[in-house]
Amino acid sequence: MIDDSGMVSGHQVNVGGSVEGQFAVGEHIHQQHVSGSQQAPTVTEADLAELRNAVDEVRARIRAEAPPEQQAAALERVDEVEQAVVAEEPDLTTLQYVRNWFVKNLPKLAGTVTGLVVHPVVGKIVEAAGDVAASQFRKLFGDVSER
């Protein structure tokens, strides 16, 4: 509380000029900012169409670049990615597994598959699933919002 001399709990405060925002005076001050709850993003049919298009592009690259004896397994892994993303609760462990499978078995296509896993629509779908899923996604794959 400020008394007539401008003292606040033993501290003198002089504020002049054009001042905006908050300031605090005292000892052992703890401030916490809590913003209003943000709504999870809405996944639209256009988002899902964009995801299907991205999956189809990865499949086309696999057919063009993967050795014939590995194509079927690689295409199955891409199907797993698609199913994991559009599941009611996105299955992030499947995304991680598939990315690692490509790193181990088809390293030339690992970047393409990683690009699918961290595609902005995938990030949006995971964000829509809630804070826990989004936090786990960032832990596994980094902050894709910076891409």
ChimeraX commands (.cxc) that place a marker at each C-alpha (Angstrom):
marker #1 position 0.00,0.00,0.00 radius 0.5
marker #1 position 1.32,3.47,-0.84 radius 0.5
marker #1 position 1.27,6.08,1.91 radius 0.5
marker #1 position 1.25,9.88,1.41 radius 0.5
marker #1 position 5.06,10.00,1.08 radius 0.5
marker #1 position 5.10,7.54,-1.82 radius 0.5
marker #1 position 6.45,4.72,0.32 radius 0.5
marker #1 position 5.40,1.15,-0.47 radius 0.5
marker #1 position 6.17,-1.28,2.34 radius 0.5
marker #1 position 9.46,0.49,3.04 radius 0.5
marker #1 position 10.31,1.16,-0.63 radius 0.5
marker #1 position 10.01,4.56,-2.23 radius 0.5
marker #1 position 8.36,4.61,-5.62 radius 0.5
marker #1 position 8.42,7.53,-8.06 radius 0.5
marker #1 position 6.64,7.03,-11.34 radius 0.5
marker #1 position 6.59,9.77,-13.91 radius 0.5
marker #1 position 6.21,10.34,-17.59 radius 0.5
marker #1 position 4.31,8.05,-19.85 radius 0.5
marker #1 position 4.07,4.66,-18.18 radius 0.5
marker #1 position 2.22,1.65,-19.52 radius 0.5
marker #1 position 1.97,-1.92,-18.37 radius 0.5
marker #1 position 2.73,-3.51,-15.04 radius 0.5
marker #1 position 5.42,-2.99,-12.50 radius 0.5
marker #1 position 6.01,-4.46,-9.09 radius 0.5
marker #1 position 7.75,-3.11,-6.02 radius 0.5
marker #1 position 8.76,-5.11,-3.01 radius 0.5
marker #1 position 10.64,-8.20,-2.02 radius 0.5
marker #1 position 10.08,-11.81,-2.99 radius 0.5
marker #1 position 7.69,-10.91,-5.77 radius 0.5
marker #1 position 6.29,-13.77,-7.80 radius 0.5
marker #1 position 4.30,-13.07,-10.90 radius 0.5
marker #1 position 2.41,-15.51,-13.03 radius 0.5
marker #1 position 0.71,-14.78,-16.30 radius 0.5
marker #1 position -2.14,-17.04,-17.28 radius 0.5
marker #1 position -3.79,-16.38,-20.58 radius 0.5
marker #1 position -7.29,-17.47,-21.40 radius 0.5
marker #1 position -7.71,-20.99,-22.66 radius 0.5
marker #1 position -6.96,-21.29,-26.32 radius 0.5
marker #1 position -9.27,-23.34,-28.43 radius 0.5
marker #1 position -7.74,-26.30,-30.18 radius 0.5
marker #1 position -7.50,-25.81,-33.93 radius 0.5
marker #1 position -10.31,-27.19,-36.02 radius 0.5
marker #1 position -9.29,-29.79,-38.56 radius 0.5
marker #1 position -11.20,-29.19,-41.78 radius 0.5
marker #1 position -11.97,-31.44,-44.71 radius 0.5
marker #1 position -9.51,-29.34,-46.71 radius 0.5
marker #1 position -6.82,-30.19,-44.13 radius 0.5
marker #1 position -7.57,-33.89,-44.49 radius 0.5
marker #1 position -7.46,-33.59,-48.28 radius 0.5
marker #1 position -4.06,-31.89,-48.00 radius 0.5
marker #1 position -2.86,-34.73,-45.76 radius 0.5
marker #1 position -4.10,-37.37,-48.23 radius 0.5
marker #1 position -2.30,-35.53,-51.02 radius 0.5
marker #1 position 0.95,-35.47,-49.01 radius 0.5
marker #1 position 0.61,-39.20,-48.27 radius 0.5
marker #1 position 0.02,-39.90,-51.97 radius 0.5
marker #1 position 3.17,-37.93,-52.85 radius 0.5
marker #1 position 5.22,-40.04,-50.42 radius 0.5
marker #1 position 3.74,-43.24,-51.88 radius 0.5
marker #1 position 4.67,-42.08,-55.39 radius 0.5
marker #1 position 8.27,-41.42,-54.31 radius 0.5
marker #1 position 8.46,-44.87,-52.72 radius 0.5
marker #1 position 7.22,-46.49,-55.92 radius 0.5
marker #1 position 9.74,-44.51,-57.94 radius 0.5
marker #1 position 12.79,-44.74,-55.65 radius 0.5
marker #1 position 12.56,-47.73,-53.31 radius 0.5
marker #1 position 14.00,-51.08,-54.39 radius 0.5
marker #1 position 11.19,-53.38,-55.56 radius 0.5
marker #1 position 11.77,-55.85,-52.71 radius 0.5
marker #1 position 11.19,-53.09,-50.12 radius 0.5
marker #1 position 8.30,-51.23,-51.72 radius 0.5
marker #1 position 5.48,-53.26,-50.17 radius 0.5
marker #1 position 6.88,-52.89,-46.64 radius 0.5
marker #1 position 7.56,-49.18,-47.16 radius 0.5
marker #1 position 4.04,-48.57,-48.47 radius 0.5
marker #1 position 2.62,-50.43,-45.47 radius 0.5
marker #1 position 4.56,-48.13,-43.15 radius 0.5
marker #1 position 3.13,-45.07,-44.93 radius 0.5
marker #1 position -0.37,-46.54,-44.51 radius 0.5
marker #1 position 0.43,-46.85,-40.80 radius 0.5
marker #1 position 1.37,-43.17,-40.67 radius 0.5
marker #1 position -1.89,-42.15,-42.29 radius 0.5
marker #1 position -3.95,-44.35,-39.95 radius 0.5
marker #1 position -2.02,-43.15,-36.88 radius 0.5
marker #1 position -2.63,-39.50,-37.75 radius 0.5
marker #1 position -6.35,-39.73,-38.45 radius 0.5
marker #1 position -7.11,-42.03,-35.51 radius 0.5
marker #1 position -9.38,-40.61,-32.84 radius 0.5
marker #1 position -6.25,-40.07,-30.72 radius 0.5
marker #1 position -3.16,-39.66,-32.95 radius 0.5
marker #1 position -0.70,-42.51,-32.33 radius 0.5
marker #1 position 2.62,-40.74,-31.96 radius 0.5
marker #1 position 4.57,-43.88,-31.16 radius 0.5
marker #1 position 3.62,-45.25,-34.58 radius 0.5
marker #1 position 4.86,-42.05,-36.22 radius 0.5
marker #1 position 8.15,-42.40,-34.39 radius 0.5
marker #1 position 8.42,-46.10,-35.25 radius 0.5
marker #1 position 7.77,-45.51,-38.96 radius 0.5
marker #1 position 10.26,-42.66,-39.14 radius 0.5
marker #1 position 12.88,-44.89,-37.48 radius 0.5
marker #1 position 12.02,-47.79,-39.82 radius 0.5
marker #1 position 12.80,-45.61,-42.84 radius 0.5
marker #1 position 16.03,-44.33,-41.27 radius 0.5
marker #1 position 17.14,-47.93,-40.79 radius 0.5
marker #1 position 15.78,-49.57,-43.96 radius 0.5
marker #1 position 15.44,-46.85,-46.61 radius 0.5
marker #1 position 17.57,-43.92,-45.47 radius 0.5
marker #1 position 17.28,-42.20,-48.87 radius 0.5
marker #1 position 13.54,-41.83,-48.26 radius 0.5
marker #1 position 13.74,-41.09,-44.52 radius 0.5
marker #1 position 13.67,-37.32,-45.10 radius 0.5
marker #1 position 10.56,-37.64,-47.25 radius 0.5
marker #1 position 8.77,-39.65,-44.57 radius 0.5
marker #1 position 9.94,-37.33,-41.81 radius 0.5
marker #1 position 8.53,-34.45,-43.86 radius 0.5
marker #1 position 5.18,-36.24,-43.83 radius 0.5
marker #1 position 5.34,-36.92,-40.09 radius 0.5
marker #1 position 6.03,-33.24,-39.32 radius 0.5
marker #1 position 3.70,-31.90,-42.04 radius 0.5
marker #1 position 1.77,-28.83,-40.81 radius 0.5
marker #1 position -1.56,-30.67,-41.12 radius 0.5
marker #1 position -0.24,-33.49,-38.94 radius 0.5
marker #1 position 0.80,-30.87,-36.39 radius 0.5
marker #1 position -2.66,-29.30,-36.56 radius 0.5
marker #1 position -4.34,-32.67,-36.04 radius 0.5
marker #1 position -2.12,-33.41,-33.05 radius 0.5
marker #1 position -2.76,-29.93,-31.59 radius 0.5
marker #1 position -6.50,-30.56,-31.96 radius 0.5
marker #1 position -6.06,-33.75,-29.91 radius 0.5
marker #1 position -5.03,-31.68,-26.90 radius 0.5
marker #1 position -2.11,-30.34,-24.91 radius 0.5
marker #1 position -0.72,-33.71,-23.83 radius 0.5
marker #1 position -0.53,-35.02,-27.40 radius 0.5
marker #1 position 0.92,-31.74,-28.65 radius 0.5
marker #1 position 3.56,-31.71,-25.92 radius 0.5
marker #1 position 4.54,-35.30,-26.66 radius 0.5
marker #1 position 4.69,-34.52,-30.39 radius 0.5
marker #1 position 7.04,-31.57,-29.78 radius 0.5
marker #1 position 9.20,-33.78,-27.56 radius 0.5
marker #1 position 9.46,-36.48,-30.24 radius 0.5
marker #1 position 9.69,-34.35,-33.37 radius 0.5
marker #1 position 10.48,-30.77,-32.34 radius 0.5
marker #1 position 8.33,-27.68,-32.72 radius 0.5
marker #1 position 6.95,-27.96,-36.21 radius 0.5
marker #1 position 5.26,-24.56,-35.95 radius 0.5
marker #1 position 8.72,-23.08,-36.61 radius 0.5
marker #1 position 8.96,-24.80,-40.01 radius 0.5
marker link #1:1,2 radius 0.2
marker link #1:2,3 radius 0.2
marker link #1:3,4 radius 0.2
marker link #1:4,5 radius 0.2
marker link #1:5,6 radius 0.2
marker link #1:6,7 radius 0.2
marker link #1:7,8 radius 0.2
marker link #1:8,9 radius 0.2
marker link #1:9,10 radius 0.2
marker link #1:10,11 radius 0.2
marker link #1:11,12 radius 0.2
marker link #1:12,13 radius 0.2
marker link #1:13,14 radius 0.2
marker link #1:14,15 radius 0.2
marker link #1:15,16 radius 0.2
marker link #1:16,17 radius 0.2
marker link #1:17,18 radius 0.2
marker link #1:18,19 radius 0.2
marker link #1:19,20 radius 0.2
marker link #1:20,21 radius 0.2
marker link #1:21,22 radius 0.2
marker link #1:22,23 radius 0.2
marker link #1:23,24 radius 0.2
marker link #1:24,25 radius 0.2
marker link #1:25,26 radius 0.2
marker link #1:26,27 radius 0.2
marker link #1:27,28 radius 0.2
marker link #1:28,29 radius 0.2
marker link #1:29,30 radius 0.2
marker link #1:30,31 radius 0.2
marker link #1:31,32 radius 0.2
marker link #1:32,33 radius 0.2
marker link #1:33,34 radius 0.2
marker link #1:34,35 radius 0.2
marker link #1:35,36 radius 0.2
marker link #1:36,37 radius 0.2
marker link #1:37,38 radius 0.2
marker link #1:38,39 radius 0.2
marker link #1:39,40 radius 0.2
marker link #1:40,41 radius 0.2
marker link #1:41,42 radius 0.2
marker link #1:42,43 radius 0.2
marker link #1:43,44 radius 0.2
marker link #1:44,45 radius 0.2
marker link #1:45,46 radius 0.2
marker link #1:46,47 radius 0.2
marker link #1:47,48 radius 0.2
marker link #1:48,49 radius 0.2
marker link #1:49,50 radius 0.2
marker link #1:50,51 radius 0.2
marker link #1:51,52 radius 0.2
marker link #1:52,53 radius 0.2
marker link #1:53,54 radius 0.2
marker link #1:54,55 radius 0.2
marker link #1:55,56 radius 0.2
marker link #1:56,57 radius 0.2
marker link #1:57,58 radius 0.2
marker link #1:58,59 radius 0.2
marker link #1:59,60 radius 0.2
marker link #1:60,61 radius 0.2
marker link #1:61,62 radius 0.2
marker link #1:62,63 radius 0.2
marker link #1:63,64 radius 0.2
marker link #1:64,65 radius 0.2
marker link #1:65,66 radius 0.2
marker link #1:66,67 radius 0.2
marker link #1:67,68 radius 0.2
marker link #1:68,69 radius 0.2
marker link #1:69,70 radius 0.2
marker link #1:70,71 radius 0.2
marker link #1:71,72 radius 0.2
marker link #1:72,73 radius 0.2
marker link #1:73,74 radius 0.2
marker link #1:74,75 radius 0.2
marker link #1:75,76 radius 0.2
marker link #1:76,77 radius 0.2
marker link #1:77,78 radius 0.2
marker link #1:78,79 radius 0.2
marker link #1:79,80 radius 0.2
marker link #1:80,81 radius 0.2
marker link #1:81,82 radius 0.2
marker link #1:82,83 radius 0.2
marker link #1:83,84 radius 0.2
marker link #1:84,85 radius 0.2
marker link #1:85,86 radius 0.2
marker link #1:86,87 radius 0.2
marker link #1:87,88 radius 0.2
marker link #1:88,89 radius 0.2
marker link #1:89,90 radius 0.2
marker link #1:90,91 radius 0.2
marker link #1:91,92 radius 0.2
marker link #1:92,93 radius 0.2
marker link #1:93,94 radius 0.2
marker link #1:94,95 radius 0.2
marker link #1:95,96 radius 0.2
marker link #1:96,97 radius 0.2
marker link #1:97,98 radius 0.2
marker link #1:98,99 radius 0.2
marker link #1:99,100 radius 0.2
marker link #1:100,101 radius 0.2
marker link #1:101,102 radius 0.2
marker link #1:102,103 radius 0.2
marker link #1:103,104 radius 0.2
marker link #1:104,105 radius 0.2
marker link #1:105,106 radius 0.2
marker link #1:106,107 radius 0.2
marker link #1:107,108 radius 0.2
marker link #1:108,109 radius 0.2
marker link #1:109,110 radius 0.2
marker link #1:110,111 radius 0.2
marker link #1:111,112 radius 0.2
marker link #1:112,113 radius 0.2
marker link #1:113,114 radius 0.2
marker link #1:114,115 radius 0.2
marker link #1:115,116 radius 0.2
marker link #1:116,117 radius 0.2
marker link #1:117,118 radius 0.2
marker link #1:118,119 radius 0.2
marker link #1:119,120 radius 0.2
marker link #1:120,121 radius 0.2
marker link #1:121,122 radius 0.2
marker link #1:122,123 radius 0.2
marker link #1:123,124 radius 0.2
marker link #1:124,125 radius 0.2
marker link #1:125,126 radius 0.2
marker link #1:126,127 radius 0.2
marker link #1:127,128 radius 0.2
marker link #1:128,129 radius 0.2
marker link #1:129,130 radius 0.2
marker link #1:130,131 radius 0.2
marker link #1:131,132 radius 0.2
marker link #1:132,133 radius 0.2
marker link #1:133,134 radius 0.2
marker link #1:134,135 radius 0.2
marker link #1:135,136 radius 0.2
marker link #1:136,137 radius 0.2
marker link #1:137,138 radius 0.2
marker link #1:138,139 radius 0.2
marker link #1:139,140 radius 0.2
marker link #1:140,141 radius 0.2
marker link #1:141,142 radius 0.2
marker link #1:142,143 radius 0.2
marker link #1:143,144 radius 0.2
marker link #1:144,145 radius 0.2
marker link #1:145,146 radius 0.2
marker link #1:146,147 radius 0.2
view
